[in-house]
Amino acid sequence: MDIVTAFLNGIIMEEVYMKQPEGLDDGSGRVCRLKKAIYGLKQAPRAWYHKLEEALLAGGFKKSECDPTLFLLQEKDEILMLLVYVDDILLFSASTALLDSAEQMLEMQFKCSKMGEVKYYLGMHVERDVEKGVLRLHQRKYCEGLAEKYGLQDGGKPATPLPSGFTVGPCADEEVVGKSDRKLFHSMVGSLNYAANHTRPDIAFATSRLASVVSRPSHEQLEAAKRLVRYVSATASVGLEYSGVRQRLQRGAADVKSGKMLLSCYTDASFNSVKADGTSIGGYVCLLGGGAVSWRSKKQNEVGLSSCETEYMALHHGAKEVVWLRRLLEELGVGQEKPTVVFCDNESAVKLAKNACLHGLTKHIRPKWHWVRRILDKEVRLEIVKTHQQAADIFTKRLAEADHWKGMKLAGMSVH
């Protein structure tokens, strides 16, 4: 559903004044005090959110404690989920009665436009195959448009996000691009980041590395950004895929007894991969029912003194995301009955988490990184995974073509 002129519904709590609008000026020199929000007012988005929140809570909805844009309505065993993005509202429920009731309630409060079953949302295509029990999310239209937007239709179709041997680091003054190219670089990285955060985890590492040099990109880094745009455009149909119960059971991604989707997480780190300051790249991917629902590729803020230490820090970040996802799933009625398995390919890091012992090589590690020990066997369970089955590998380093595409599948992506 789309709320028509949503921002005009908000009530302003502060005193805000405006000049008399052109055509209505009575010549008195007086100003107008706003009672309700208008477009262009910085308080307008927040005022609209509070107006919508008030209406939903009065209508029996409960606001999620994990996500302030998610509201839940429950009647007996049926649940309806309402997700808000500014003035666009998504409604999810297996109950048509609940859907009809929620739509009627919104129409009584606001001027709404029904959009029907979701097919396209925030640049994402939503495709459902009810017979096969498959849901696909991709950004084909958006990704194809990037090459046209930046005039990069020609120049080949790269099979990997970054070229072989490419590294990111500080460059000499004479290597820095000019002002116009810097603006182009900023724009490309921003556009790529939108795809990386929504349906393209395969470019999360490349985009993160390029984003780290937006203030002083070199000519080589500019060409790498252009190559990444071509790669995304050439692989525009790639996206995320979520399977039905039967497929999930076959892959071990669902509970055998209940059929519920199982949450899992993979964490990884590439030791000392940022040569400029000795830090490492950490990453994780969380899978629900075998499909990626959350991922991250980021340079670690602290210098790890060993691969064990950097993997331990990556484990910490992955476990934090798991805790949040478990609470969110509990609210959605898909609570995890057992601790979530977090996979790590560094045996020393797993042992460090499981055994609180004093060791000369690890006693310097700051206490905050040991937080994962507090949730062991309660909310998470650690397991060692072989490197060739490491789904988070794609978030910490550039991979060769075959390994890259294998990594995409491991990370829960659809590569048809």
C-alpha positions in Angstrom: 0.0 0.0 0.0 1.0 3.6 -0.6 0.0 6.4 1.7 -1.0 9.5 -0.4 0.7 12.7 0.7 1.9 10.9 3.9 4.0 13.8 5.3 0.9 16.1 5.5 -0.6 13.9 8.1 2.1 14.5 10.8 1.4 16.7 13.8 4.3 19.0 14.7 5.2 19.2 18.4 7.7 22.1 18.1 6.9 25.7 17.3 7.7 26.2 13.6 6.9 29.3 11.6 6.9 30.0 7.8 6.4 33.0 5.5 3.0 33.5 4.0 3.0 31.5 0.7 3.0 33.4 -2.6 -0.6 34.2 -3.6 -1.9 34.2 -0.1 0.2 37.1 1.4 -2.1 39.6 3.0 0.6 42.3 3.1 0.6 42.4 6.9 4.1 41.1 7.2 3.0 38.4 9.6 4.2 34.8 9.5 2.2 31.6 9.8 2.6 29.0 12.5 2.5 25.4 11.3 0.2 23.0 13.0 0.9 20.1 10.7 3.9 19.0 8.8 4.6 19.9 5.2 6.9 18.6 2.6 10.4 20.0 2.9 10.2 20.3 6.7 13.0 18.3 8.4 10.6 17.2 11.1 8.1 15.9 8.6 9.3 12.3 8.3 9.5 11.8 12.1 6.1 13.4 12.5 4.6 11.1 9.9 6.1 8.0 11.6 4.6 9.0 14.9 1.2 9.6 13.4 1.3 6.2 11.7 2.6 4.5 14.8 -0.2 6.0 16.9 -2.8 4.8 14.4 -1.4 1.2 14.3 -1.1 0.8 18.0 -4.7 2.0 18.4 -5.7 -0.6 15.9 -4.3 -3.4 17.9 -0.8 -3.7 16.4 2.3 -4.2 18.5 5.6 -2.5 17.6 8.5 -4.8 17.2 11.3 -4.4 19.8 13.9 -5.5 17.2 12.9 -3.2 14.3 10.9 0.1 14.8 9.6 -0.1 11.2 7.9 -3.5 11.9 4.5 -3.8 13.4 2.7 -7.1 14.3 -1.0 -8.0 14.6 -1.9 -11.3 16.0 -5.2 -13.1 16.4 -5.1 -16.6 17.8 -2.6 -18.6 15.7 -2.6 -16.1 12.8 -0.1 -13.2 12.5 0.1 -10.2 10.2 3.4 -8.3 9.6 3.4 -4.7 8.5 6.6 -3.2 7.3 7.0 0.6 6.8 9.4 2.4 4.5 8.5 6.1 4.6 5.0 6.1 2.9 5.3 2.6 1.4 3.7 -0.2 3.5 4.1 -4.0 3.0 1.6 -6.3 4.5 2.3 -10.0 5.0 0.0 -12.7 6.3 -1.3 -16.2 5.5 -4.8 -14.9 6.7 -6.8 -13.0 4.1 -9.1 -11.9 6.9 -6.3 -10.2 8.7 -5.0 -8.6 5.5 -8.5 -7.2 4.7 -8.9 -6.0 8.3 -5.5 -4.2 8.3 -6.2 -2.6 4.9 -9.6 -1.3 6.0 -8.1 0.1 9.2 -5.5 2.0 7.2 -8.0 3.3 4.7 -10.2 4.7 7.5 -7.2 6.6 8.9 -5.4 7.8 5.7 -5.8 8.2 2.0 -4.3 5.0 0.6 -3.6 3.5 -2.8 -3.7 -0.3 -3.0 -0.8 -1.8 -5.0 -1.8 -5.4 -5.0 0.6 -8.3 -4.5 4.1 -7.1 -4.2 6.2 -7.5 -7.4 8.6 -4.7 -7.2 9.7 -2.8 -4.0 12.5 -0.3 -3.4 14.3 -1.4 -6.6 13.9 -5.1 -5.9 12.0 -7.6 -7.9 9.9 -10.1 -5.9 9.2 -13.4 -7.6 7.2 -16.2 -6.1 6.8 -19.7 -7.5 4.0 -21.1 -5.3 4.2 -24.6 -6.8 7.9 -25.0 -6.1 7.8 -23.1 -2.9 10.5 -20.6 -4.0 10.9 -16.9 -3.4 13.5 -14.9 -5.3 14.6 -11.3 -4.7 16.8 -9.6 -7.3 17.5 -6.1 -8.7 17.8 -6.9 -12.4 16.3 -3.7 -13.6 18.4 -1.6 -11.2 21.7 -3.4 -12.0 21.2 -3.4 -15.8 20.6 0.4 -15.5 23.9 1.1 -13.8 26.0 0.4 -16.9 23.7 2.7 -18.9 23.7 5.3 -16.2 27.5 5.6 -16.3 28.0 4.9 -20.0 29.7 1.5 -19.5 27.7 -0.7 -21.8 30.9 -1.6 -23.7 34.1 -2.9 -22.3 33.4 -6.6 -21.7 31.5 -8.6 -19.1 33.8 -9.4 -16.1 33.2 -12.7 -14.4 34.4 -11.5 -11.0 33.9 -8.2 -9.1 37.6 -7.2 -8.9 40.6 -7.8 -11.2 43.3 -10.2 -10.2 46.0 -8.8 -8.0 43.9 -5.7 -7.2 44.6 -4.1 -3.8 43.3 -1.0 -2.1 45.6 1.4 -0.3 46.8 5.0 -0.1 48.1 6.5 -3.3 50.6 9.2 -4.3 49.2 12.7 -5.1 49.9 12.3 -8.8 47.8 9.1 -8.9 44.7 10.7 -7.4 41.9 11.4 -9.9 40.6 14.9 -10.6 37.5 16.5 -9.1 35.0 15.3 -11.8 36.3 11.7 -11.7 36.2 11.8 -7.9 32.5 12.8 -8.1 31.9 10.0 -10.6 33.7 7.5 -8.2 31.5 8.6 -5.3 28.4 8.2 -7.3 29.3 4.7 -8.6 30.3 3.4 -5.2 27.0 4.7 -3.7 25.0 3.1 -6.4 26.9 -0.2 -6.0 26.5 -0.1 -2.3 22.7 0.0 -2.6 22.8 -3.2 -4.6 25.3 -4.8 -2.2 23.1 -4.1 0.8 19.9 -5.5 -0.7 20.3 -8.5 -3.0 24.0 -8.6 -4.0 26.2 -9.9 -1.2 28.6 -11.1 -3.9 29.8 -7.5 -4.3 29.9 -6.6 -0.6 33.7 -7.1 -0.3 34.5 -5.2 -3.5 32.2 -2.3 -2.6 33.5 -2.0 0.9 37.1 -1.9 -0.2 36.3 0.8 -2.8 34.3 2.8 -0.3 37.4 3.0 1.9 39.1 5.3 -0.6 36.3 7.6 -1.7 38.2 10.7 -0.5 41.3 10.0 -2.6 40.6 7.4 -5.3 43.4 6.6 -7.8 43.0 6.0 -11.5 43.4 2.3 -10.9 40.7 2.3 -8.3 38.4 4.3 -10.6 38.8 1.7 -13.3 38.1 -1.0 -10.7 34.8 0.7 -9.9 33.9 0.9 -13.6 34.7 -2.8 -13.9 32.5 -3.6 -10.9 29.6 -1.7 -12.5 30.1 -3.8 -15.7 30.2 -7.0 -13.6 26.9 -6.1 -11.8 25.2 -5.2 -15.0 26.4 -8.5 -16.7 25.1 -10.5 -13.7 21.9 -8.5 -13.2 19.7 -11.5 -12.8 21.7 -12.8 -9.8 19.9 -12.5 -6.5 18.7 -14.2 -3.3 16.6 -17.4 -3.2 14.5 -18.8 -0.4 13.1 -22.3 -0.7 10.0 -24.1 0.6 10.0 -26.7 3.4 10.7 -29.7 1.2 13.8 -28.1 -0.3 15.0 -26.8 3.1 14.7 -30.3 4.6 16.7 -31.8 1.8 19.5 -29.3 2.4 19.4 -29.6 6.2 18.2 -26.0 6.5 15.0 -26.8 8.4 14.1 -28.6 11.6 13.3 -32.2 10.9 10.4 -32.3 13.4 8.8 -28.9 13.0 9.8 -28.0 9.5 10.7 -24.5 10.8 13.5 -22.6 9.0 16.8 -22.9 10.7 19.1 -19.9 11.2 22.8 -20.4 10.7 25.9 -18.1 10.4 29.3 -18.3 8.9 32.1 -16.0 10.0 35.6 -15.4 8.4 38.5 -13.0 8.4 41.5 -12.5 6.2 44.5 -11.9 8.4 46.6 -8.7 7.8 45.0 -8.1 4.4 45.0 -4.3 4.7 48.8 -3.7 4.3 48.5 0.1 4.9 47.7 -0.3 8.6 48.0 -4.1 9.3 44.3 -4.6 9.9 42.2 -7.4 8.6 38.9 -7.8 6.7 36.2 -9.5 8.6 32.9 -10.8 7.3 29.8 -12.9 8.1 26.7 -14.2 6.4 23.5 -15.3 8.2 21.3 -17.8 6.4 17.7 -18.5 7.1 16.4 -21.7 5.5 19.5 -21.7 3.3 19.0 -18.2 1.9 21.1 -15.1 2.9 19.2 -12.7 5.2 22.1 -10.6 6.6 25.8 -10.2 5.7 28.7 -7.9 6.3 32.2 -7.2 4.9 34.2 -4.6 6.9 37.7 -3.7 7.8 38.4 -4.5 11.4 39.1 -1.5 13.6 41.8 -3.2 15.7 45.0 -4.8 14.5 44.9 -8.5 15.2 48.2 -10.2 16.0 47.3 -13.5 14.6 44.7 -15.2 12.4 43.2 -16.7 15.5 42.6 -13.2 16.9 41.1 -11.7 13.7 38.8 -14.7 13.3 37.8 -14.4 16.9 36.8 -10.8 16.3 34.8 -11.8 13.2 33.1 -14.5 15.3 32.1 -11.8 17.8 30.3 -9.7 15.1 28.6 -12.7 13.6 27.3 -13.8 16.9 25.9 -10.4 17.7 23.9 -10.5 14.5 22.6 -13.9 15.3 21.4 -12.8 18.7 19.4 -10.0 17.1 18.0 -12.2 14.3 16.9 -14.8 16.9 14.9 -12.2 18.8 13.4 -10.9 15.6 12.4 -14.4 14.5 10.8 -15.1 17.9 8.6 -12.0 17.3 7.6 -13.3 13.9 6.6 -16.7 15.2 9.6 -18.6 13.8 11.6 -18.9 17.1 14.7 -21.1 17.0 14.3 -24.0 19.5 18.0 -24.8 19.7 21.1 -22.6 19.8 22.1 -21.3 16.3 25.1 -22.9 14.7 27.9 -20.4 13.9 30.5 -21.8 11.6 34.2 -20.8 11.7 37.1 -22.3 9.8 39.7 -21.4 12.4 40.1 -24.1 15.0 42.1 -21.9 17.3 39.4 -19.2 17.4 36.7 -21.8 18.2 38.8 -23.3 21.0 39.5 -19.8 22.4 35.7 -19.2 22.6 35.0 -22.5 24.2 37.8 -22.6 26.7 38.4 -19.6 29.0 42.1 -20.2 29.7 45.0 -17.9 30.2 47.5 -18.2 27.4 50.5 -16.0 26.5 49.4 -15.5 22.9 45.9 -14.5 23.7 45.8 -12.9 27.2 46.1 -9.4 25.7 42.8 -9.7 23.9 40.3 -7.1 25.1 37.4 -8.5 27.3 34.7 -7.3 24.9 35.7 -9.9 22.4 35.1 -12.6 24.9 31.4 -11.8 25.0 30.6 -14.7 22.7 31.5 -17.1 25.6 28.5 -15.8 27.6 26.0 -16.9 25.0 27.6 -20.3 24.1 25.2 -23.2 24.3 22.4 -20.7 25.1 21.9 -18.8 21.9 24.8 -20.0 19.7 26.8 -23.2 19.2 30.2 -23.1 17.5 31.3 -25.5 14.9 34.4 -25.8 12.7 33.8 -25.7 8.9 36.2 -26.7 6.2 37.5 -23.8 4.2 36.0 -25.1 0.9 32.6 -25.0 2.6 33.1 -21.5 4.2 30.1 -19.4 3.0 31.7 -16.2 4.4 34.9 -16.5 2.3 33.4 -14.3 -0.3 33.2 -11.4 2.2 36.8 -11.2 3.1 38.9 -11.6 0.0 39.0 -11.5 -3.8 38.4 -15.0 -5.1 39.2 -16.6 -8.5 36.3 -17.0 -10.9 35.4 -20.6 -10.0 35.7 -20.0 -6.2 33.8 -16.8 -6.5 30.7 -18.4 -8.1 30.9 -21.3 -5.7 31.0 -18.9 -2.9 27.9 -17.1 -4.1 26.0 -20.4 -3.9 27.3 -21.1 -0.5 26.2 -17.6 0.6 22.6 -18.4 -0.3 22.5 -16.7 -3.7 20.6 -17.7 -6.8 22.9 -17.8 -9.8 20.6 -18.8 -12.7 
